[in-house]
């Protein structure tokens, strides 16, 4: 990934923002000084936010994931991947293809994993457990 480009992020329900603008807003450091291999960057981003989705720009499955999470009161941090190495690292970390969801630093998988958690009744308790929901 190049400094200042390649990745953007957004909170569910908001338009994507260039990485340089949202890093301070969300408490995420997208492009730390000195560069960072994609696998390390993915791991760090997953640890910095309770709910993270890695996706390609304009991904309809990511949109569905964001809407479901927002409907239960969770706001996901969405990291849009533009480079093949980043996409491969996110897919490997989640053991799923992109879009890849992480809750509390643990991989959930893609849309099927999210829907499985939701339909089994485990989504809201897990989101509460990691501090992504109040109450």
N, C-alpha and C positions, 0 to 999 in steps of 0.2 A: 504494500500500500504506500502511496506517496504521501508526504507530509501535507496535511491540509486538504486532502482529497480522498476519494475512494469510498468512504463510509459516511453515511448520514444516519441520524437517529430521530425518533419521534416518540412521543407518548401517545398511547391509544387515544384516538379521537382528535388528534392534532395533526397538522401537516408536517411532513418531514422537514427537518432543519439541517443545514450543513453541519458537519461534525464540529467545526471550530466554534459554532454558535451554541450548540447544545451541551458541550462538555461541561461548562460551568453550571448550567441550569440543572442538569440531572446528577451532577457529581461524578460523571464518568470522564475518564481521560482516554479519548479515542486514539490519539497519536502522541504518545509520550516522547520526550526528547531521547535521541539516540536510536530510535527505531526499535522494533520488537517483532520477532517472528510471529506469523499469523496464529499459530497454535497457542502461544503464550498470551497473545492479545485476546483471543477468544476466551481463554480461561480466566483472565483478569476481569474482562467485562461481565462474565457470568457471576463472578464473586462480588462485583460492585453493585448489583441490583437484584432485588428479590424475584422479579419476573422479567425475563429477557427472551425476545424472539429474534432470531437471525433469519433474514429473508432476502430475496431478490427484490429490486425495485418493481412496484406494480403487481406483486404476487397476490392473486385473489385468495389463496388459502391463508395467507398472512392476514388479510383483511378480515376473514371469517374468525380467525383466532383472536384478533384484537377486539372484535365486536362481542364475542362470547365472554372474554375476560372483562371487558367494560360492563357488560350486562350484569355480572356478578359483583361488580364494584372494584375490580383490580385494574390498574393501569400498567400495561406492559411497556418496557423500554424496547423499542424496535431498532435493530441495527441492520441497515441495508448494506449488503455485501456487493461490491462491484468486481472484485478480483477472484479468479478461479482458486487461488491458494487459500484465500479467506473462506470461501464457500466450502472447500474440501475440509478445512480445519474445523469449521462449525459442524459439518455433517459428521465428521469422525467423533467429535466430542459428544454429540447427541446420539450417536449410533442411529441416525435417521438422516433422511435427505432434508434439504432446506425447503420450506421453513422449518426451523428447529427451535423448540421451546425449552427453556430451563426455568424451573421454579425452585427457589432456595438453593441455587447452585447445582441442582441435580437435573439431569436430562429427563424430559417428559416424552420427547419424540416430536412428531409432526402433528398435524391436525387430528389424525386418528388417535394419538396418545392423549391429546387434550380432550377430545370427545369421550374417550374411554373413562378418563378421570371424572368428567362432568356427569356422565350417565350413571356411573357407579356411586355417585354421591361423595366422592373423595376430593373433588376439586376445591370447594369452598373451605373445608377444614385444612387442606394443605396450604392454601393461600393465607389463611389466618395464621397458621403455624409459622410461616416465614415472614409475617409482618406486612403482607401485601393487602390485607383487609383490616378494617377496624371493627371491633365489636365481637 
